[in-house]
Every structure is written in C-alpha cells, then in structure tokens.
Amino acid sequence: MTLLPGKQATLADLDQQWSQAWPLAIESWSRFTRIRPPTLCLTNDAARNEGLTGSFAMIRLHDQAVVINLQEVMELGISGFAHEVLAHEIGHHVLAPATLSEHTSMIARMRWALPTLEQHAPMVANLYTDLLINNRLQRSAGLRLAELYRTLKGDRDSGSVWTIYMRIYELLWSREKGTLGGGATDDRMEGDAVLGARLLRSYAGDWLDGSGRFACLLLPYLMEDEKTRDLLNLWQDTRNAAAGGEPSGLTEEDPQEKGGAIHPSQDPDLNGEEMGEIETGQDVTGSSPRESALDSSNQRGQMREPFQYGEILRAAGLDLSDHEIAIRYYRERARPHLIPFPSRPAPESYDPLPEGLEPWDIGQALDDADWLQSVLQSPVVVPGMTTVQRVWGTSEGHQPRKEPLDLDLYVDSSGSMANPQHLVSYPALAGAIVCLSALRAGARVQVTLWSGSRQFTCTAGFVRDEHEILAVLTGYFGGATAFPIHVLRDTYAARGLDARPVHIMVISDDGISTMFDQDELGSSGWDVSDTALKRARGGGTFVLNLPDNWERLRGGYDNAYATIRKARDSHDWQVNRVATWEDLVEFARRFSRITYGERKQTDCGNDTFGMPGRSPSW
C-alpha cells in the first residue's frame, strides 16, 4: 500500500503496509522459506504482552516468532523500512542464530571472550548476527540497510562501539568513511575495523567459530564506552530469543569455546596479507579458509557448574529461578546415562482378543472407531448412527508380563552435601539417573530429601511426574543430619500388601546411622526399617560415601560405622561404598542395569544390589 502525498499514516495504515511487505521479505531469502507471519503490535502495551520491551522488534526461536512494535516504529521514523526490518528478522531465523542451540553456544563462547564484561555477551551476539544478516541483505538483496542505520542513529549520542561497528559496515559495503554516521576513527580503531570486516567475510560460512573472535575485538571498546548502549538497545531483537525454549547441550563446555576467544589479530586465518580483498570490496562470503591446527572435534570439554549453566540460559533470554535452572541442568546431565528401567516377570501376560463390535459415538475417542467395519455395515457413514468400534477381550499369553519395580529414594541434603543449585551435587545427579530411568520403564518413584529434624520434603507419594521428582532432588537444606524415620514408617504402613514391589535406596554418608534412632513415637528405627523392607519386597540399598577402611573403624557419627555394619549383616540392607561423590554416577548407571535390567549375567559380572551381606566399593 502506498500513501498519498501529504496523508498522515495511521497505525492501521502501517499495519496494512507492513503486512503487505511480508511476502517480499520472505523472497529476500527464498520463496521456499516457511515461517509464520509476524505479530504486528499497534500499541506499546500489546508489545509488552508479547514480551517486547526496549526495542521495536524481536524474535523468539522456539516458535519462530517475529514481533514488531508499530507504535515504536512510527516514533523512530522508520515506517518506510518495512521490507528491510522484516527481512532482517527473518534472517535471524534462517541464518544466524537460527536455532536455540547455536544461539546459546554463541553466547557461551562470547562469555569467555569478555572477561569482567560477561553481562554484555547477549548484546555483542546481537551485533555479530546483525552484521552477518545485514551484509547478506545489502549485497545480495539490494536492501537499504545503510539508510535504515542512518535513520536510527539520527542525532543520538554514540561512542567508540558504534563508531567501529559502523566502520565495519562501511568497509563491507565499500562506503566512504563516516557515511553511516559512525564518527572519526584513530589508527587502532581503523585497524580493528579492517580485521572485523575480514572476520565477517572469512567466517561467514561457519559464523559460530568467529563469534568469540568478534567479542574479543569489541572488548576494549566496551570497557571504555558508556554512550552506545542506549542506541544499541533499539536494535536488540535477540535479547529474549530463547524465551519459552529449552536449549540442550550446555552442561558440557565445547572444547572450542576457550580456543576461539582470541583477538582476530592473533588468528592466522585473518592476519595474513589479504588487505586487498577488504579494500576492493571483493565478496568472499561463504568461504571457509580454516584448516585448524588444533583439531578438538574428538575432545570432550569440562562439565559446567549449575550456576554457570544458569548464567548462559539467562543471557539467552530465559527468565528462570535457580531451582528451575537446576531441574533442567540435572535432567540434561542424567540423559546420557539413562536406560529403560528393568522390570520383573509376573506369572502371566495377556494377549488382546477381538470379541465383536459395538456402536461408536462422536463423543468417544476417534482412534477407537473401526471405519472399515462401519463402511462394510453401511456405505453411508453417519457418526453415532452407523459407526462401530471393536470390543477387545484378553486371552492368557505365553510370555511373562513385565512389572516395573517402583523406587523409594532418600537423598541426604545435610551440610556435608553440595547445594545442587550452585555446584554439581552428585547425589542429586545419581538420583536423577535412577529416577528418570525408572520413569522410562513405567515405574513410579517417591523421592524424599532430608537433612535435620523436621527438614525434609518429598513427592506426593509414588508419582510419575518428572518435574516433581527433579524439583525435590534439586532442593537443598544444608542443616544437621536426622533421617526422616516417620516418612519411611508411614510410607509402608499405608502401602497395601498387593502393591507392586519397591526398592528402597538411601544416598548419604555415615549420617545414615540416624535412620536407626527412635522416631517421634518412641519406636525403634531398626523395627521401622525391618517392617519397610518386608512390605517393600524389593530389597534395600545404602549408597554411602565412606572411607576405604570403614569396616574396621569404630566411632564416626555416633558410632556410625558399627551401626552400618549391623544394618548390613543383621538387617538385610545392602551397603555400597563410593570412594568419592563422583563415583555415584557410575554406580547409578550400573545399579539400573544390574539390579533391574535385562543384561546377561556374564555382562554384569557378580555384582548384585539389594542383597544382604555384601559391601562392594566403587
């Protein structure tokens, strides 16, 4: 839509104009691009409801959303740049960052390159991806990105970051110095701008590898420039790009993160004699000149701590509490170790047996309808009148039916344990591995987190809610040590004798001895635990961090070692010692395979769990 001369554009006119520009913006990339139409907000309030604040545009990667604040567009005087703005936003979805994983990986790399200024990684990531997109659109689609930047700049104050940023564009687009309103440059800035332009051209084909280098290039200017931040906020359209998503692959550092955090002047692929390519405007977009001397493709990086993982998620635009971050962290850390939780054979299984047909009505599940039989009975199908569904019975099968073994897990959260929301807690990680494996196999899980007297939390009985289970596992008390005997007592006092078998597991250290104290009713913990094991019918395991000579020691926490030996030798508890907390991960993986799995005995060795009289070490 073209407005008549002298006619004042309204927001309704602008809405129509920008809607009509969308197909043209799509074709700037490819007519085969598939992305849903933009959300055009006519008011600031509507934009805030979509999560758009501070800028006139934004994207969300998890649902491929593009959101534009038309009221802000009108106030900024960029109403006539619909094609350019929309094509730019599409570029974030199809070129950079394109996916949640690459967006968060880029931020993780840039944080290494911005020591003491890690909080600026999202802004630098936005600038870098904008350079990639705008260079492509200016050169290949002939759009007016240069004019758009001049309009946005206006008479606003800017500093060295804006100056070098605009100078990089001028070099990329073969423009005269200062034509984009970037201001004067000194020799250092001019040299860095040339390196920046060369970096954009050289790393256009694998831009993620160039992200840390770009951040290093901007670091000294970010340290000295306070003026540019307000100006750059206008174009921060990826500030909340990860909102609503769940990025994966962040618990482990990429081996190339640190290696890529170097200044472009130290990159042998950028500091060669190639100045002529930049100054003549030769376009080498898509080239990949790197033959990396340090091949880290087969190396594994270190695991991040939960607080580091959370900093990356928040920088990517996710508004999460420490507890929610911990839930995501331990779910991802546990995933590589998960197996289908083993099951126990029951006396018989049942095979389905077709018994006949009965009417199917429209209020019932669509999958239940037998459409072939319905058509055979009447060629005119009238739902609720001529439609039928198959009735199934059961017949005794020949293969044993498999019954999952439920899990009752008690995890120590006293002061001797790490806080799972800040540092890696191996008891929480081991618990996540076993619990999530149990859920995969159809078992139900009860988790109790405990510390001092009256310091405990647990799931609402035996549940299959993954989030509820992880929320308990990733909590923290950090108090004294007092096992919640009443939880063990009440769990099995109320559990029917015909309920599925349960395996009881406790992860702790010598503080487990408090399990055999008297409860608040004066009952002996020994009696409570014996009753629990008998009613659970699935065995019991202690996984304890103990010294290697614990079987010969006396003393410990309230003579704990003697108590643990008694529990093993006289009360049917299997005691498994772990030499370090890190060993819990291997224990949890093997526990699931050996105790409940379907592996051959030759694969498992002679290890058993839940059987009395043995104390394997890990």
N, C-alpha and C positions, 0 to 999 in steps of 0.2 A: 504494500500500500504506500502511495506517495502522497504526502500532504500538499495542499495548495499553498502557493506563496502567501506568507503573512498569516496563515492559520496557526493558532496556538495548539500544539499537540496536547491531548489529554492522556491520562493513564490508560483509558480504554483504547485510544488510538495506538498507543505504544504497545499494548498487549497484542493487538492485531498485527502490528508491524513486525514485532519480534517472533510471533508465531509463524508468520509467513516466511521469515528468514531461516527457520529451522531446516527445511529441506536443502537449501543452498549450503548451509553449514555442514550438513551431512556429506554432501557431494564434494566438499573441500578435502575430505579424506578418502571416501569411496562411496559410491552409490549402494554398495552392498553392506555398508555399516548398519548394524542393528542396535539401536539404543532408544529408550523410551523418550517421548517429548519432554521438554524442560518444564519445571514448575515456575511459572511467572507470577511473582507476588506483587500485588498492586499497592501494598502498604508495608511500612516497617514492621507493624505488629504481625502481619501474615508471614513476613520473612523470619521473624524471631520464632514463630511457631514451628517453622521448618528447621530451625537451628542455625539460621544465617544471621550472624552479627559481625559488625566491624568492616565487612567488605560488601560489595554489591553483587557478588556471585560466589557460588561454592559448588563442590561436587561431593557425592558420597559414593564410595567404591562398592560397598556391599550390595547396593540395589541399583547401581549405575544411574544415580540421580544427578540432575543439573538443576540448580535453583538460582533464580535471578531476582533481585530486588529492583523492580522497575521504578519505584519511587526514588531510590538512591541513584539509579541510572540517570534519571531526569535531572536530579540535583547536581550530579557531576558533569552534566553536559555531554554525555556520550550516547545519547539516544540514537544517533545515526550510525552507530557501530555494531548493530545487531549481528551482522554476519561475522564480524571479527571476534566478538566476545563469545558467541555460541560455538564457533569453530574451535576457539581456544579451549573452551570447557570440554568439548568432545575429545580434543587431543589428550586431555588428562586421562580419559578412559581408554583410548586406543593406542597411545604412545607411551606416555610417562605420567604418573607411575603405573597406570593400567590395572594393577592388581593390589590387593591388600598386602600380600607377602612382599612384593617388591617395594611398596611404599614404606613398610616398616623396616625392611632390610636397609633401604637407603638412609633412613633416619638413624638406624643403629651405626652405620658406617660413619655418618657425619658427626655423631657424638664423639667418636674417637678423634676426629679432626678438629674439634672445637673445645679443647681443654679450658675449663673455667667458664665457658660460654655455651655449655651443652643445651641450655634452655632455648637457644636460637636455632637449633637444628631444624625444627619444622619450617621456620621462615626461610632458611637457606635452601632447604629441599624444595620449597615452593619456587624460589628464584631459579634454581637449577632446571627444574622441569619446565618452567615457563620459557627459559631460553631454548630448550630443545624444541618445544612446540612452536613457538613464535618464529624461530628460524626456518622451520619446515614450512609454515604457512606463508611467510613473507616471500620465500624463494619459490616454492612450488605452486602455491595457490594464488599468489599475487594480491594478498590482502593488505589492508592499510594498518598494519600493526605499529609502524613508526608514528603515524598520525595519532593513533589511539594513545600511545605513551606520552606524546607531547600534550595532548588534551588533558590526560590525567595529572600530569605534572603541574600544569598551569603556573601559578605564581607561588606554589608551596615551597617551603624551605627544604633543602636536601643537603646531604653530606657526602662523604667520600664513598660510601657504599653505593649510593645512587649514581655517583659520577662514574665509578669504574664499571658498574652494571650497564649503564647506557653506552659507555665507550666500547664494551664488548659487542653490543648490538651494532654500533657504527662500523666496527671492523668486519663483523659478519656480513653486513649488508652493503659494505663499500660506501658508506656515507661519510661526509666531511665531519671532522672533529667538531663537536658541540652542536650539531644539528638536531640532536634529540634532547637537548636541554640538560646535559649532564654536568656542565661546568668545566673548569680548567683542570688539567692533569699535569702532574710533575713526571719526571723520568721514571720513578719507581712505579707509579700508577700506570703509565703508558706501557711499560714492560709487562706488568701483571695483566693488563687488558689483552695484550697480544697473546700471552700464554693462555688466558681464559678463552679467547676465540679459537685458538688452536686446539685446546682441550675439547671444546664443543664439537668441532669438526671431527677430531680424531676418535672420540669416544661416542659418537652418535649411534654407532651400531650396537654397542654394549655399554649403554649410559650408566648402568649401575656401578661398573668398575671406576667410572670417572667421578662419581659423586663425592667420595672422600677427598679427592684432589681439589675439586671445586671449593669445598668447605675450607680446606687449608688456604686456598688462595684468598678467600674473603676474611679469614680470621683476623689479621691485623687491622683491617678496616672496621670490622665490627667492634673491636676493642676501643677504637677512638671516635666512633661515630654514634651520636645520640639523635641526630636530626632526621635521619632517613626512616626511622621505624614507623612513624605515623603515616608517612607517604606509602611505605610498602604494605601497610595493613590494608590499603584499599584493594590490593591485588592478591590477598592471601586466600585464594579459593580452595586450597587443600588443607587448611588449618584443621578441619574436622573430617578429613576424608575417610578415616577409618571408623567413624561413629556408627554404632549398630553392628559392626562386624566382629569377627573373631579370628585375627591373624594367627597363623601357625608357623612353626619353625623358628621361634625366637628364643626358646630356652637355651639353645646352644649357640655360641658365637660362631659366626662364619670365619674360617681361618684367614680370609682375605680382608676382614674388617680393619685390623691394625695395619696390615701391609699397604692398604690403599689410602691410608691417612698420611699422604706425603704432599708436599708442595709441588705444583706442576714443574717448577724449575729443576726438581730432582728426579723427574720421570724421564728415563732415557728415550721414551717414545715421543716426548714433547720438547726436549731441549736441543734437538738436532738443528741442522741448517735447513730449515723449511720455512723461513720467514716469507719467502716469495709467495707461497700458497695463500697466506693470510692477506698480504697487502694487495695482491691482484684479485682477491675475491674468488679464487678457484674453489669450487664446491666439491669437497671430497666426502660429503655426507654418506654414511653407510660403510665407510672403510673401517677396517679393523687391523691396525698395524702392529698390534701387540703379539709378541711371542714371549710370553712371560718366562723369565729365568727361574722364578720360584713357582713351581707347579704345586699348588696346595689343594688340588681337586680331590685327592685321596686322603687328605689330612682331616682330623676332627678338631674342632675348636673346644675351648673350655665351656663348661656349663655356667650360665648366668645365675646370679643370686636372684631371689624373688623381687627384691627392691629394684634391681637393675632392669629386670623384665617389665616391672610396672612403670618405670620411667619411660621406657620406649613406647608402651601402649598409650600412656597419657600424652606423650609428644605427638603421637599419630592421630590424636583426637578422640580417644576413648575416655569417657568420664566414669571411672570405676573406683570403688573403695579398695583399700588394701586387702580386705578379705576376699572380694570378688576377684581381684588380680591373683591372689594365692590359689583360689579354686581353679582358675584357668591354667596357672603355672603347673600345678601338680597333676592335673589331668593330662597336659601335654607331656610332662616328664614321664608319666606312667605308661603312656600309649605304646612305646616301642616294646615294652616288656609284657604286654597283655597277651593272654591266650584264652581260648574258650575254657571256661571253668569246668573241671571234670565233674562227672556225675556218678552216682552209684546205681547198680542194676536193681530193679524191683522184680517181684516174682513173674509178672506177665505184662504184656502190652496189648493194645487193641488196634485192629485194622478197621478202617471205615467200611461200612456195608450199606449199599443203597437199598432202601426199603419201599420207596414209592414216591408219589407226588402229592402235593397239597397246594391250595391257592396261594399265590403271591400277590400282596397288595402294595400300593405305591408308597406306603409309609415304611416299608421294610428295606433292608439293605439291597442296593441294586445288584451287588455281586451274587446275592442268593438266588436271583431269578434264573430259571432254566429256559433260555429263549428258544432253543431248538425244540424242546418238548412243547413249549407254548405254541409255536408255529405249527407243529405237527397236529396239535389238537384243534387249532382254529387258524386259518390263514390271515384272519383279521385280528390283529393283536390289540386288545383293549385292556390297559393296565387295571388290575383289580378285578377284572371280569374273566378274561381268558388266559391270564398269565399264571404259571405254576412254578413251584420250586421243588427241588429234590429233598426228600427226607432221608437222613442218614442214621443208621444204627452202628453198632460196633460188633466185631467178632474177635474172639481171642486170637492173638497173633503168636508167632513162633519166636520172635526176638524179644529179649528182655526190655522192658520200658526203663528209661534212664531218669533217675530222680536227682535233681541238683541238691547238693549239700549246702544248707544255709550256713552263714558265718556270723559269729558273735565276736566282735573285735573290741578290745580295750587298749587304748593308747595313752601312755604316760605323758602328761603335759606339765610336769613339775619344773622347778627352777633349773634342773640339770639338763633340760632339753632346749633346743634352739626354737626361737619363735618362727613358725613356718611362713609368716607374712613378711619377714625381713631377710632371713638367711635360710639356706636349704635345711629342712628338717627331714632326715632320713626315716624316722619313724612315720611321719606323715606320708612320705613318698612310698615306703613299703606298704603302708596301709592302703594307699590309693591303688597300687598294683594288684593287691589281693582282692580288694573290694570291687574294682571295676571288672576284673576277670570273673568274679562271682556273678555280677550282673549280666555279663555276656552269656553265661550258661543258663540263665533263668533262675538263679538262686536269689534269695532275699538276704539282706545284710542289716545287722544292727551294729552301730558304732557308738562307743562311749569314750569321751575324752575326759581325763581325770587328773586331779592334782591333789590339793589339800582337802581337809574336811569341808564338806559342802561345796567343793569346787569341782563340778562335773557338768557335762552336757552330753546329751545323747540323741540319736534319731528317735522318731516316734515309733518305737518298736522295730520289727523287721520290715524293711522297706525296700523298694526298687527304684527309688528316686536318686539318681546320680548326684544331682546338685545338693540335695540334703545331706548325703553321705560325705561329700567333699567339704561342705560347709562346716561340718563337725570336725573332720580331720584337720582342717587348716585353722581351727581356733587355737587359742593359747591362754593359759592361766599363769604359769611361771611361779607357782606358790610352793607350799610344802608338799609332802608325799603322804597320801592316805587313800588306798584303793577303795572305790565305792562298793563295799560289800553288799549294801542293800539293793543296788541295781542288779547284781548277779543273782541275789536271792529272789527278788521279785520277778525277774525275767523267767526263771524256771519254775517258780511256784505257780505262775499263771499259764505256763505252756502245757498244752494237752499231751497226753502220752501217745496219741496218734499223730502228732505233728511230725513234720519232716525232721530228720536228724540235723543237728547243729554241731559245727566245730567251733570251740571256744579258743580264741587266741588272745594273748596279752603281750604287748610290746613295752618293755620297761628296762630297768636295771635292777640293782639289789633292792630298790624300793618296792618290788613285788611282794616282799615279805609282809607288808601291811595287809595283804589280801587275807591273811590268816589270823588277824586280830579279831576281837569281838565286835559285832555290829552294834547298832544303837539299841537293839532289843536284848542285848546280852548273849546272843547266840555265838557260838564259836565259828570263826571263818573256815576252819577245817571242815566242819559239818556242812556249812553252806556250799563250799566248793565241791565236796563229795556229792551232795544232792544234785548240784548243777551238772556235773559230769554224767551222773546216772540218767538224768532226764534228757540231757542233750543227745546222748547216744552217738556222738560223732567224734569224741576224743577232745583233748585239750592240749594246747601248746603254749609254752612260755618262750618268748624270744627275748633274750636278755643280754645286755652289754656287761660282761663280767671279765675279770682278769683271768689269764690262762690257767692259773693255779687255784681257782676258786674252790675246787672240790677238796683241797687240803687246808683251806683257810678257815679260821674261826673269826668271829666278830663281823665286821661290816655293819650295815644299817640294822641295829637292833638284832645282832647275831643273824643277819640275813642269810649268809651262806649255808648255815646249818638248816635254816627253815626251807631254803630252796631244795637242798638235798633230800630233806624229808618229804617234800611235795613230790619229788621225782620218784623216790624209792618206795614210798608207802601210800601214795595217794593218786597214782596213775596220771600224773602230769608229765608230759614230755618237755624236757628242758633243752633248749637250743641256744648255745652261747655264740654271740657275734663278737669278734675281737675289736672291731670298730663299727661306728654307726653306719659308715658307707657300705659295710658288708650286708646290711639289711636289704639292699636292692637285689643282690644275687640270691639271698635267702628267699625273699618274696617270690621271685621268678621260679625258683626250684620248688618252693613249697607248693605252688599251684600245680606244677607239672607232676610232681612225685606223689603227693598225697591224694589229689583228686583227678589227675589226668589219665589219659589212656595210653601213655607211653609204655613200651615193653620194659620189663624188669631189667633186661640187660642194658637198656639205655639209662636207667635210673640208678644203677648200682645197688647198694644195700641200704640206701637212705630211706628212713621212714619217719613219719611225723604223727604225733598224736598217740604214740605207743609208749608205755612206761618203761623206765629202766635204762634209758639211753640219754647221753648228753653230747650230741655232735657239736663241733665247733665250726665256725665259718670265718 
